[in-house]
Amino acid sequence: MLIEPGNLLKGIDSPEDLKKLDQAQLVKVCEELRQYIIDVVSVYGGHFGASLGVVELTVALHYIFDTPKDQLVWDVGHQAYGHKILTGRRDDFHTNRVYNGLSGFPKRKESEYDTFGVGHSSTSISAALGMAVANQYKDDDRQHIAVIGDGAMTGGLAFEGMNHAGVSNSNLLIILNDNCMSIDPNVGALKEYLTDVSTSHAYNKVKDEVWKLLGKFSKFGKSAQEVISKVEGSMKSLLLKQSNLFESLNLRYFGPVDGHDVHHLAHVLNDLKAIPGPKILHCVTVKGKGYKPAEEGNATKWHAPGKFDKVTGEVYKKVNDAPQPPKYQQVFGHTLVELAEKNDKIMGITPAMPSGSSMNIMMEAMPDRAFDVGIAEQHAVTFSAGLATQGLVPFCNIYSTFMQRAFDQVVHDVCIQNLPVNFCLDRAGFAGADGPTHHGAYDLAYMRCIPNNIVAAPMNEAELRNLMYTAQLPRDGQAFTIRYPRGQGVMPEWRTEMRKVAIGTGRKISDGEDVAILTIGHIGNYAIEAKEELAKEGVVPAHYDMRFVKPLDEELLHDIFRNFKRIVTVEDGCVMGGFGSAVLEFMAQNKYMAQVEILGIPDRIVEHGTQLQLHEECNFDPKGIAKAVRLMLETSPVQSPLT
């Protein structure tokens, strides 16, 4: 479906084209850019509300600054669709998040305007500061701008970056896009602080006068600037209930300003170009601005709604009369409440993803026992460790890709102290259209290498419930990690009776001969499909669901290696150091010899696409598994010296 841009937008192939327009035309450009995003995303899907909220800011930034020489860093990237459209990718924008198409996030190899690749939050300030310091060292006169949302500002890395920026004297502008939202509504003291700042009428009246003085006195040199800066800080502190957080970090604070007034934004940004040193501009915006259902409806829903009717706001859903399996996250959320109703020691923790992880189910049912701690994975893990020291049973739910940010806390605060914290890693394996910044490729490898950590993956919904039931039972220390993928399971009737699973035990799914297929987690369902395909050819491999990566079921592995000389391992995780590697380690330690083929995520960055497309690319979809079995049968089996 061909979607035509507006008359002005169709003539903008780069920021240079934007600069040719009169400033009076910018309002029209914003209207056309916003409508183009609505048109394309409604038809093709993608993130939505965040980019609509920064249309005016995006236009003003590219109009005033000399990008790409002036370096613009977008935090997370959900808000960068307008940026992509204005920087030469308009006609390809319909391929956004599609296999072999544009990335849904800024990406360095995609465009020179994407100065830093992003996907995880809170990185923009540190990255832009690094660029600013580097160019200061090279005596290269450039502007450096970091655009960060108020949700991302809750991440610890943002504060670390600001703390350094305040003493760097570098040419850095931080733009705080304040819309009171990340994906779910923001929580915590910073949200309340920003509300105080943005609603203080006395402060907002006087700060404009201070701003004018700064502009006038900047030409008189450093001493005059220091005097004005001190006066400015004193006035701001008097007019607010508390001292300005950003000023205390030695960042000159400006704002708040209306983030939807493109003319005023252009004027403000032009003024700030002339003010040296680190500074922050506070812009108040509305997530989903310009599309009424997103402005007035469920903001979480409109973060990434999928395809929808732009006229009615109805989100299209797949119609299927047959009962459908739930998403794994939903099974987690409902099961956690079931367990918590019977075990009053259970507590739920998530870092800013209550709806995505389904922790919101427990937050609604038991608000005093479930916590959204904001975009703060490190805190989530150590907070959980603190709960565990007091005899409580924390279930800390973090997306696999975001748990990477808290690896040290897992090691230092949980496993070294042998604390029984339960980690539920959502979105394990390929995350789909979100791409490499969101793939949960590494958790099996990085979790299994840590002592005092049980690592398991369920093959279906019943197994997830059983593992969660087992994890909440008393045990002598040890973290318990359960990882599961994004998307649906395989059991429409999933509310099974829960039972204890013996730690470190796998199970035989089906008998066979010549080849044994060993799987871990949901990907084992692909092996069942592969067996059905192979059965048509008279090939009948055995299938084992190992269930635990750590500890491995050694009794079961001994039986497998004694009976099979051809083994295929399959995992939705990295082949380097993952489940297959663990099987090879067992084989070497026990002096078995066998042909072992490891299927999984290869040692390279895999881009975005549907999960099945990426499984096919990496050859561990059902056809890939079947192919690996056929190839293995074409070669002679290895003879073990022990046989």
C-alpha positions as CSV (number, residue, x, y, z in Angstrom):
1,M,0.0,0.0,0.0
2,L,1.5,3.3,-1.1
3,I,1.3,6.1,1.5
4,E,1.9,9.5,0.1
5,P,3.5,12.2,2.4
6,G,2.2,15.8,2.5
7,N,3.4,18.4,0.0
8,L,6.1,19.8,2.2
9,L,7.3,16.5,3.6
10,K,7.6,14.9,0.2
11,G,10.3,17.5,-0.6
12,I,12.4,16.8,2.5
13,D,15.0,14.2,1.8
14,S,17.5,15.6,4.4
15,P,17.7,18.3,7.1
16,E,19.2,20.5,4.4
17,D,15.9,20.5,2.6
18,L,14.1,21.3,5.9
19,K,16.4,24.3,6.4
20,K,15.3,25.8,3.1
21,L,11.8,26.4,4.4
22,D,10.7,29.5,6.2
23,Q,10.2,29.1,9.9
24,A,6.5,29.9,9.4
25,Q,6.2,26.6,7.4
26,L,7.4,24.5,10.3
27,V,3.9,24.1,11.8
28,K,2.7,22.6,8.5
29,V,5.7,20.3,8.3
30,C,4.9,19.0,11.8
31,E,1.3,18.4,10.8
32,E,2.4,16.4,7.8
33,L,5.1,14.5,9.6
34,R,2.7,13.5,12.4
35,Q,0.1,12.4,9.9
36,Y,2.7,10.4,7.9
37,I,3.7,8.5,11.1
38,I,0.0,7.8,11.9
39,D,-0.6,6.6,8.3
40,V,2.4,4.3,8.1
41,V,2.2,2.8,11.6
42,S,-1.6,2.2,11.4
43,V,-1.0,0.1,8.3
44,Y,2.4,-1.6,9.0
45,G,2.6,-1.5,12.9
46,G,5.4,-0.3,15.1
47,H,6.0,2.0,18.1
48,F,3.6,4.9,18.0
49,G,2.9,7.3,20.9
50,A,6.5,8.2,21.7
51,S,7.4,9.5,18.2
52,L,4.1,11.5,18.0
53,G,5.0,13.2,21.2
54,V,8.3,14.6,19.8
55,V,7.3,15.7,16.3
56,E,7.8,19.4,17.0
57,L,11.0,18.8,18.9
58,T,12.4,16.6,16.1
59,V,11.6,19.3,13.5
60,A,13.1,22.1,15.6
61,L,16.3,20.1,16.3
62,H,17.0,19.4,12.6
63,Y,16.0,22.9,11.6
64,I,18.3,24.7,14.1
65,F,21.3,22.3,14.4
66,D,23.7,21.3,11.7
67,T,23.1,17.6,11.7
68,P,24.9,15.2,11.2
69,K,27.9,17.4,12.0
70,D,26.1,18.4,15.2
71,Q,25.6,15.1,16.9
72,L,22.1,14.1,18.0
73,V,21.6,11.1,20.3
74,W,18.1,9.7,20.8
75,D,17.6,7.7,24.0
76,V,16.0,4.3,23.6
77,G,14.8,5.1,20.0
78,H,11.1,4.7,20.3
79,Q,10.8,8.4,19.8
80,A,13.0,8.6,16.7
81,Y,10.6,7.8,13.8
82,G,10.3,11.4,12.8
83,H,14.0,11.7,12.9
84,K,14.3,8.8,10.5
85,I,11.8,10.2,8.1
86,L,13.5,13.6,8.0
87,T,16.9,12.1,7.4
88,G,16.5,10.3,4.1
89,R,14.5,7.2,5.1
90,R,11.0,8.5,4.4
91,D,10.3,6.3,1.3
92,D,11.6,3.2,3.1
93,F,9.8,3.9,6.3
94,H,7.1,1.3,5.6
95,T,9.9,-1.4,6.0
96,N,10.5,-0.3,9.6
97,R,10.9,-3.3,11.8
98,V,10.3,-5.7,8.9
99,Y,12.9,-8.5,8.1
100,N,15.7,-6.9,6.0
101,G,14.1,-3.5,6.4
102,L,14.8,-0.4,8.5
103,S,15.6,-0.9,12.2
104,G,13.0,0.3,14.7
105,F,15.8,2.1,16.5
106,P,18.6,4.5,15.5
107,K,21.4,2.4,14.1
108,R,24.9,3.6,13.2
109,K,25.3,1.5,10.1
110,E,21.9,2.6,8.8
111,S,22.5,6.3,8.6
112,E,25.2,8.9,9.4
113,Y,22.4,10.8,11.2
114,D,22.2,7.9,13.7
115,T,25.2,8.8,15.8
116,F,24.7,6.1,18.4
117,G,22.8,2.8,18.3
118,V,20.2,2.6,21.0
119,G,17.5,0.2,22.2
120,H,18.0,0.1,26.0
121,S,17.2,3.2,28.0
122,S,19.3,5.8,29.7
123,T,22.4,5.6,27.5
124,S,22.1,8.9,25.6
125,I,23.8,11.3,28.1
126,S,26.9,9.2,28.6
127,A,27.2,8.6,24.8
128,A,26.7,12.3,23.9
129,L,29.1,13.3,26.6
130,G,31.8,11.0,25.3
131,M,31.3,12.5,21.8
132,A,31.5,16.0,23.3
133,V,34.7,15.3,25.2
134,A,36.3,13.7,22.2
135,N,35.5,16.6,19.9
136,Q,36.7,19.1,22.6
137,Y,40.0,17.2,22.7
138,K,40.2,17.4,18.9
139,D,39.3,21.1,19.0
140,D,36.3,20.3,16.8
141,D,33.5,22.8,17.1
142,R,30.3,20.8,17.2
143,Q,27.1,20.7,19.2
144,H,26.1,17.5,21.1
145,I,22.5,16.9,22.0
146,A,21.0,14.0,24.0
147,V,17.2,13.6,23.9
148,I,16.1,11.5,26.9
149,G,12.6,10.8,28.2
150,D,11.6,11.2,31.8
151,G,11.1,7.5,32.0
152,A,14.7,6.8,30.9
153,M,15.9,9.5,33.2
154,T,15.1,7.2,36.1
155,G,17.8,4.8,35.0
156,G,21.0,5.0,37.0
157,L,23.2,5.4,34.0
158,A,21.5,8.7,33.2
159,F,22.5,10.0,36.6
160,E,26.0,8.8,36.2
161,G,26.2,10.6,32.9
162,M,24.8,13.8,34.4
163,N,27.2,13.6,37.3
164,H,30.2,13.5,35.0
165,A,28.7,16.1,32.6
166,G,28.4,18.6,35.4
167,V,32.2,18.8,35.9
168,S,33.2,18.3,32.2
169,N,32.6,21.8,30.9
170,S,31.8,20.1,27.6
171,N,29.4,21.4,24.9
172,L,26.5,19.2,25.8
173,L,22.8,19.9,25.7
174,I,20.5,17.4,27.4
175,I,16.8,17.6,26.3
176,L,14.5,16.1,28.9
177,N,11.3,15.0,27.0
178,D,8.9,14.9,29.9
179,N,5.6,13.2,29.2
180,C,5.1,11.3,32.5
181,M,5.5,8.0,30.7
182,S,8.0,5.4,29.6
183,I,5.9,2.4,28.5
184,D,3.8,2.2,31.6
185,P,3.2,5.3,33.8
186,N,6.3,6.5,35.5
187,V,6.8,5.9,39.2
188,G,9.1,7.3,41.9
189,A,10.3,10.5,43.4
190,L,11.7,11.9,40.1
191,K,8.2,11.9,38.6
192,E,6.9,14.0,41.5
193,Y,9.9,16.4,41.3
194,L,9.4,17.0,37.6
195,T,5.7,17.7,38.2
196,D,6.6,20.3,40.9
197,V,9.0,22.0,38.5
198,S,6.6,22.1,35.5
199,T,3.7,23.4,37.6
200,S,5.5,26.1,39.6
201,H,4.0,29.3,38.1
202,A,6.2,31.7,40.0
203,Y,9.3,29.8,38.9
204,N,8.2,29.7,35.2
205,K,7.5,33.4,35.2
206,V,10.9,34.4,36.5
207,K,13.1,31.9,34.7
208,D,12.3,33.6,31.4
209,E,13.9,36.8,32.6
210,V,16.9,34.9,33.9
211,W,17.2,33.3,30.5
212,K,17.3,36.6,28.7
213,L,20.0,37.9,31.1
214,L,22.1,34.8,30.3
215,G,21.9,35.4,26.6
216,K,22.8,39.1,27.0
217,F,25.8,38.5,29.3
218,S,27.3,35.5,27.6
219,K,29.2,37.8,25.3
220,F,31.0,39.5,28.2
221,G,33.1,36.5,29.1
222,K,33.4,33.9,31.7
223,S,33.4,36.1,34.8
224,A,30.1,37.7,33.8
225,Q,28.6,34.3,33.0
226,E,29.6,33.0,36.5
227,V,27.9,35.9,38.2
228,I,24.7,35.5,36.2
229,S,24.8,31.7,36.8
230,K,25.0,32.2,40.6
231,V,22.1,34.7,40.5
232,E,20.1,32.3,38.3
233,G,20.7,29.3,40.7
234,S,19.7,31.3,43.7
235,M,16.4,32.5,42.1
236,K,15.5,29.0,41.0
237,S,16.1,27.6,44.4
238,L,14.0,30.3,46.1
239,L,11.0,29.7,43.7
240,L,10.9,25.9,44.0
241,K,10.0,23.8,47.0
242,Q,13.5,22.3,46.9
243,S,16.8,23.0,45.3
244,N,16.9,22.2,41.6
245,L,18.1,18.6,41.1
246,F,19.9,19.4,37.9
247,E,21.5,22.6,39.1
248,S,22.9,20.6,42.0
249,L,24.7,18.5,39.4
250,N,26.2,21.7,37.9
251,L,23.9,21.4,34.8
252,R,22.4,24.8,33.8
253,Y,18.7,24.2,33.8
254,F,16.2,25.8,31.3
255,G,12.5,25.2,31.2
256,P,10.0,23.8,31.4
257,V,9.0,24.8,27.8
258,D,6.0,23.6,25.7
259,G,7.4,20.8,23.6
260,H,4.6,21.2,21.0
261,D,5.3,24.9,20.1
262,V,7.7,24.4,17.2
263,H,8.4,28.1,16.8
264,H,9.3,28.7,20.5
265,L,11.4,25.5,20.5
266,A,13.3,26.7,17.5
267,H,13.9,30.1,19.2
268,V,15.0,28.4,22.5
269,L,17.3,25.9,20.8
270,N,18.9,28.7,18.8
271,D,19.6,30.6,22.0
272,L,21.0,27.6,23.8
273,K,23.5,27.1,21.0
274,A,25.2,30.3,22.2
275,I,25.4,29.3,25.9
276,P,28.5,27.2,26.6
277,G,28.9,24.3,28.9
278,P,26.6,21.4,30.0
279,K,22.9,22.4,30.2
280,I,19.5,20.8,30.3
281,L,16.3,21.8,28.6
282,H,13.1,20.5,30.1
283,C,10.3,20.0,27.5
284,V,6.8,19.1,28.5
285,T,5.1,16.9,25.9
286,V,2.1,14.7,25.4
287,K,2.7,11.1,24.4
288,G,0.6,10.3,21.4
289,K,0.1,14.0,20.6
290,G,-2.1,14.7,17.6
291,Y,-3.9,11.4,17.6
292,K,-6.9,11.6,20.0
293,P,-7.3,7.9,20.9
294,A,-3.6,7.8,21.9
295,E,-3.8,11.1,23.8
296,E,-7.0,10.3,25.7
297,G,-6.9,6.5,25.9
298,N,-4.6,3.9,27.4
299,A,-1.1,5.3,26.8
300,T,0.5,1.9,27.4
301,K,-1.7,0.3,24.7
302,W,-0.6,3.1,22.3
303,H,3.1,2.6,22.9
304,A,3.1,-0.1,20.2
305,P,-0.4,-1.0,19.3
306,G,0.2,-3.0,16.2
307,K,-1.9,-2.3,13.1
308,F,-5.1,-0.3,13.7
309,D,-7.9,1.7,12.0
310,K,-6.6,5.3,12.1
311,V,-10.2,6.6,11.9
312,T,-11.8,4.6,14.7
313,G,-8.7,3.8,16.7
314,E,-9.7,0.1,16.7
315,V,-6.6,-2.1,17.0
316,Y,-6.9,-5.1,14.6
317,K,-6.8,-8.5,16.2
318,K,-6.3,-11.9,14.6
319,V,-9.6,-13.7,14.3
320,N,-9.4,-17.3,15.2
321,D,-12.4,-19.3,16.4
322,A,-10.2,-22.1,17.9
323,P,-9.1,-21.6,21.5
324,Q,-5.7,-19.9,21.5
325,P,-2.8,-20.5,23.9
326,P,-1.9,-17.6,26.1
327,K,1.3,-15.6,26.0
328,Y,3.9,-16.9,28.4
329,Q,3.9,-13.6,30.2
330,Q,0.2,-14.0,31.0
331,V,0.8,-17.4,32.4
332,F,3.5,-16.0,34.6
333,G,1.3,-13.2,35.9
334,H,-1.7,-15.3,36.7
335,T,0.4,-18.1,38.2
336,L,2.3,-15.7,40.4
337,V,-1.0,-14.5,41.9
338,E,-2.2,-18.1,42.4
339,L,1.0,-18.9,44.3
340,A,1.0,-15.7,46.3
341,E,-2.5,-16.4,47.5
342,K,-1.2,-19.5,49.2
343,N,2.2,-18.2,50.1
344,D,2.2,-14.9,51.9
345,K,6.0,-14.6,51.6
346,I,5.9,-14.1,47.8
347,M,6.8,-10.6,46.5
348,G,6.8,-9.4,42.9
349,I,9.3,-7.0,41.4
350,T,9.7,-5.6,37.9
351,P,11.8,-2.6,36.5
352,A,9.2,-0.5,34.6
353,M,7.6,-3.3,32.7
354,P,4.4,-4.2,34.7
355,S,2.2,-4.7,31.7
356,G,4.8,-6.2,29.5
357,S,5.7,-8.8,32.1
358,S,2.1,-9.1,33.4
359,M,3.3,-8.2,36.9
360,N,0.4,-5.7,36.8
361,I,-1.9,-8.6,37.6
362,M,-0.3,-9.0,41.0
363,M,0.1,-5.2,41.4
364,E,-3.7,-4.9,41.0
365,A,-4.5,-7.9,43.2
366,M,-1.9,-7.3,45.9
367,P,-0.6,-3.8,45.6
368,D,1.4,-4.0,48.9
369,R,3.3,-7.1,47.6
370,A,4.2,-6.1,44.0
371,F,6.6,-3.3,43.0
372,D,7.4,-1.4,39.8
373,V,10.8,0.1,40.7
374,G,11.2,2.2,37.5
375,I,13.9,1.7,34.8
376,A,16.4,0.4,37.3
377,E,17.3,-3.3,36.7
378,Q,20.3,-3.1,39.1
379,H,18.1,-1.8,41.9
380,A,15.5,-4.4,41.1
381,V,18.0,-7.3,41.6
382,T,19.6,-5.9,44.8
383,F,16.2,-4.9,46.2
384,S,15.1,-8.5,45.7
385,A,18.2,-9.7,47.4
386,G,17.3,-7.5,50.4
387,L,13.8,-9.0,50.5
388,A,15.4,-12.5,50.5
389,T,17.6,-11.8,53.5
390,Q,14.4,-11.2,55.5
391,G,12.9,-14.5,54.6
392,L,10.6,-13.3,51.8
393,V,10.3,-15.0,48.4
394,P,11.0,-12.5,45.7
395,F,10.0,-13.1,42.0
396,C,12.0,-10.6,40.1
397,N,10.7,-10.4,36.5
398,I,13.1,-8.8,34.0
399,Y,13.3,-9.1,30.2
400,S,16.3,-11.2,29.3
401,T,18.0,-8.4,27.3
402,F,17.6,-6.0,30.3
403,M,18.9,-8.4,32.8
404,Q,22.3,-7.9,31.1
405,R,22.4,-4.5,32.8
406,A,22.2,-6.1,36.2
407,F,24.7,-9.0,35.8
408,D,27.0,-7.7,38.5
409,Q,24.1,-7.5,41.0
410,V,23.2,-11.1,40.2
411,V,26.8,-12.1,41.0
412,H,27.7,-9.8,43.8
413,D,24.4,-9.3,45.7
414,V,22.6,-12.6,45.1
415,C,24.8,-15.5,44.2
416,I,27.9,-14.8,46.2
417,Q,25.6,-14.4,49.2
418,N,23.7,-17.5,48.2
419,L,20.3,-15.9,48.4
420,P,17.1,-17.6,47.1
421,V,16.0,-14.9,44.7
422,N,13.8,-16.1,41.8
423,F,14.5,-14.5,38.4
424,C,11.9,-14.8,35.7
425,L,13.4,-13.8,32.4
426,D,10.8,-12.8,29.9
427,R,11.5,-12.3,26.1
428,A,14.3,-14.9,26.2
429,G,15.6,-15.9,22.8
430,F,14.8,-13.8,19.7
431,A,12.6,-10.8,20.5
432,G,11.4,-10.4,16.9
433,A,11.0,-7.0,15.3
434,D,12.7,-5.1,18.1
435,G,16.0,-6.6,16.9
436,P,19.4,-7.2,18.3
437,T,19.2,-4.7,21.2
438,H,16.2,-6.7,22.5
439,H,17.1,-10.3,21.6
440,G,17.5,-12.4,24.8
441,A,20.4,-14.3,23.3
442,Y,22.8,-14.6,26.1
443,D,21.0,-15.4,29.4
444,L,21.6,-19.2,29.3
445,A,25.4,-18.5,28.9
446,Y,25.7,-15.7,31.4
447,M,23.4,-17.3,34.1
448,R,24.8,-20.8,34.0
449,C,28.4,-19.6,34.6
450,I,27.5,-18.2,38.0
451,P,27.7,-20.4,41.1
452,N,24.7,-20.8,43.3
453,N,22.3,-20.3,40.4
454,I,19.7,-22.8,39.1
455,V,18.9,-22.2,35.5
456,A,15.8,-23.7,33.8
457,A,13.5,-23.2,30.8
458,P,10.0,-24.6,30.4
459,M,8.9,-26.2,27.2
460,N,5.3,-25.2,27.7
461,E,2.9,-23.4,30.0
462,A,2.4,-26.4,32.4
463,E,6.2,-26.6,32.8
464,L,6.4,-22.9,33.5
465,R,3.8,-23.3,36.2
466,N,5.7,-26.3,37.7
467,L,9.0,-24.4,37.7
468,M,7.4,-21.4,39.4
469,Y,5.8,-23.7,42.0
470,T,9.1,-25.3,42.6
471,A,10.9,-22.0,42.9
472,Q,8.7,-20.7,45.7
473,L,9.3,-23.7,47.9
474,P,11.9,-23.4,50.7
475,R,15.4,-24.2,49.6
476,D,18.9,-23.7,51.0
477,G,20.0,-20.6,49.2
478,Q,20.6,-20.5,45.4
479,A,19.0,-18.2,42.9
480,F,16.5,-19.8,40.6
481,T,16.4,-18.5,37.0
482,I,13.5,-19.4,34.8
483,R,13.6,-18.1,31.2
484,Y,10.8,-18.1,28.6
485,P,10.2,-16.5,25.2
486,R,8.0,-13.7,23.9
487,G,4.7,-14.8,22.5
488,Q,2.3,-17.7,22.8
489,G,2.8,-21.1,24.3
490,V,1.2,-24.3,23.0
491,M,-1.6,-25.1,25.5
492,P,-5.0,-23.4,25.2
493,E,-6.0,-25.3,28.4
494,W,-3.0,-24.1,30.4
495,R,-4.3,-23.9,34.0
496,T,-2.8,-27.2,35.0
497,E,-2.4,-28.5,38.5
498,M,1.1,-27.4,39.7
499,R,3.6,-29.9,41.0
500,K,7.2,-29.9,42.2
501,V,9.9,-30.6,39.7
502,A,13.1,-32.2,41.0
503,I,15.9,-29.7,40.5
504,G,18.2,-30.7,37.7
505,T,16.0,-33.3,36.0
506,G,15.0,-33.6,32.4
507,R,12.5,-35.8,30.7
508,K,12.3,-38.1,27.6
509,I,9.6,-36.8,25.3
510,S,9.8,-39.6,22.8
511,D,11.8,-42.7,22.0
512,G,13.9,-43.1,18.9
513,E,17.0,-44.5,17.3
514,D,20.3,-43.4,15.7
515,V,20.0,-39.7,16.7
516,A,19.0,-38.0,20.0
517,I,17.6,-34.4,19.9
518,L,18.2,-32.6,23.1
519,T,16.3,-29.3,23.6
520,I,15.9,-26.7,26.2
521,G,12.8,-24.6,26.7
522,H,10.0,-23.7,24.3
523,I,12.1,-24.5,21.2
524,G,11.5,-28.1,22.1
525,N,8.2,-27.8,20.4
526,Y,10.0,-27.3,17.1
527,A,11.7,-30.7,17.7
528,I,8.3,-32.3,17.9
529,E,7.4,-30.7,14.5
530,A,10.7,-31.8,13.1
531,K,10.1,-35.4,14.2
532,E,6.7,-35.4,12.5
533,E,8.4,-34.3,9.2
534,L,11.2,-36.9,9.6
535,A,8.7,-39.7,10.4
536,K,7.3,-39.4,6.9
537,E,10.8,-40.5,5.7
538,G,11.1,-43.3,8.1
539,V,13.5,-41.4,10.4
540,V,12.7,-41.6,14.1
541,P,15.1,-39.7,16.3
542,A,14.7,-39.6,20.1
543,H,13.7,-36.4,21.8
544,Y,14.7,-35.2,25.3
545,D,13.6,-32.0,27.0
546,M,16.5,-31.3,29.3
547,R,14.6,-28.6,31.2
548,F,17.6,-27.5,33.3
549,V,20.8,-26.0,31.9
550,K,22.2,-25.9,35.5
551,P,22.4,-28.4,37.1
552,L,22.3,-30.7,34.1
553,D,20.5,-34.0,34.4
554,E,23.7,-36.1,34.4
555,E,21.9,-39.4,34.9
556,L,19.8,-38.8,31.8
557,L,22.9,-37.6,29.9
558,H,24.8,-40.7,30.8
559,D,21.9,-42.8,29.4
560,I,21.8,-40.7,26.2
561,F,25.6,-40.9,25.5
562,R,25.6,-44.6,26.2
563,N,22.9,-45.2,23.6
564,F,23.5,-42.5,20.9
565,K,26.5,-41.6,19.0
566,R,24.7,-38.8,17.1
567,I,23.3,-35.9,19.1
568,V,21.7,-32.6,18.1
569,T,21.2,-29.9,20.7
570,V,18.8,-27.1,20.1
571,E,18.4,-23.8,22.0
572,D,17.0,-20.3,21.4
573,G,20.2,-18.8,22.8
574,C,23.8,-18.2,21.9
575,V,25.8,-21.3,20.9
576,M,28.9,-19.8,22.6
577,G,28.8,-21.0,26.2
578,G,25.1,-22.0,26.2
579,F,23.2,-25.3,26.5
580,G,25.0,-27.1,23.8
581,S,28.3,-26.1,25.3
582,A,27.2,-27.5,28.6
583,V,26.5,-30.8,26.9
584,L,29.9,-30.8,25.2
585,E,31.5,-30.1,28.6
586,F,29.7,-33.1,30.1
587,M,30.8,-35.3,27.2
588,A,34.5,-34.3,27.5
589,Q,34.5,-34.6,31.3
590,N,33.1,-38.1,31.1
591,K,35.2,-39.1,28.1
592,Y,32.3,-39.9,25.8
593,M,32.8,-39.6,22.0
594,A,29.9,-38.6,19.8
595,Q,29.0,-36.4,16.9
596,V,27.3,-33.4,18.4
597,E,25.7,-30.6,16.3
598,I,24.8,-27.5,18.3
599,L,21.9,-25.5,16.9
600,G,21.2,-22.0,18.2
601,I,22.0,-18.3,17.8
602,P,25.3,-18.0,16.0
603,D,28.3,-15.9,17.1
604,R,27.1,-12.8,15.2
605,I,24.6,-10.0,15.6
606,V,21.3,-11.2,14.2
607,E,19.0,-8.4,13.0
608,H,15.3,-8.0,13.3
609,G,12.4,-9.9,11.8
610,T,9.7,-12.2,13.0
611,Q,10.8,-14.9,15.5
612,L,10.2,-17.6,12.9
613,Q,12.1,-15.7,10.2
614,L,15.1,-15.5,12.5
615,H,14.8,-19.1,13.6
616,E,14.9,-20.1,9.9
617,E,17.8,-17.8,9.3
618,C,19.8,-19.5,12.1
619,N,18.6,-23.0,11.1
620,F,16.9,-24.1,14.3
621,D,13.3,-23.9,13.0
622,P,11.6,-27.3,12.5
623,K,13.0,-27.6,9.0
624,G,16.5,-26.7,10.2
625,I,16.3,-29.3,13.0
626,A,15.1,-32.0,10.5
627,K,17.9,-31.0,8.1
628,A,20.5,-31.3,10.9
629,V,19.3,-34.9,11.7
630,R,19.4,-35.9,8.0
631,L,22.9,-34.6,7.6
632,M,24.1,-36.4,10.7
633,L,22.7,-39.7,9.5
634,E,24.7,-39.4,6.3
635,T,27.9,-39.7,8.2
636,S,29.3,-42.7,10.2
637,P,28.8,-42.6,13.9
638,V,31.7,-41.9,16.2
639,Q,33.0,-44.9,18.1
640,S,33.6,-44.2,21.8
641,P,36.7,-45.7,23.3
642,L,34.5,-46.8,26.2
643,T,32.4,-49.0,24.1
